[in-house]
Amino acid sequence: MITWVGRRVLGLGRNVNSLARLINQSAYWLIVGPFIPKGFKWRWTVRQVVQTGLEAVPIVTLIAAAIGAILALQAAYQLRRVGALIYVPALVSLSVVRELGPLITAIIVAGRSGSAFAAEIASMKVAEEVDAMRTMGLHPVKFLVAPKVMGLVIAMPCLVMIADLVAIAGGFAVGVMGLGLGVETYYRQTLVFLTVPDVLTGLIKSVFFALIVALVGCYQGFSASGGAEGVGRRTTASVVMAIFLVILADAFFTLLNFLVG
């Protein structure tokens, strides 16, 4: 038992060290790279924005609309008992903007883009293409990680804003057509309770969620070994680890906001 625990602790230490080194190198290329000649690949970043952001709009829109409608129905089920259906717009808008919008979007992106990052880099790693880049004097983090991180950091807040609007629209449709709330009433109640700090809270969360998803996916890719089996294993691990850390980070931000507020 002592040997097993020791191996797990040492393995965890090595993983944390490797991840910290990747974060350090990524921060260097993201902060210093844009200010040195040929230090940052903006064309690759734009490509990542399209792949991780624009191409994810349909699935994010579909799920956000369903989430908004379901949340409105569940809220109405409870509030109807006490004659407080008027508060359905407030509950839907605040829950979506502060919590569900950023969290659901991050989970979708982790399963879609985070796994793609891990699979791409892992395939290059097992094919020894990463080693070939180092041999040619090319820094893998500069070419493989920095554009992905920057692209996802740009795309995630945009996806969250779309998800927020669509989810609120889904709740609006249920409230007006299914619960009998007037259009003006629903609109006014939403604006009364929804404030700019609420929106900013969700957008700030989305930036940190994007960093978590991108860095975890790239880290798992660089950790791959053992051929095609290793690629699949690391791809799965990237999704599980990213979702876990995103939920953990969301819990931390919620607790921090509760203590500060």
Summary of the structure (lengths in Angstrom):
residues: 261
radius of gyration: 21.3
end to end distance: 45.2
largest distance: 70.3
contacts: 914
relative contact order: 0.16
helix: 89%
strand: 0%
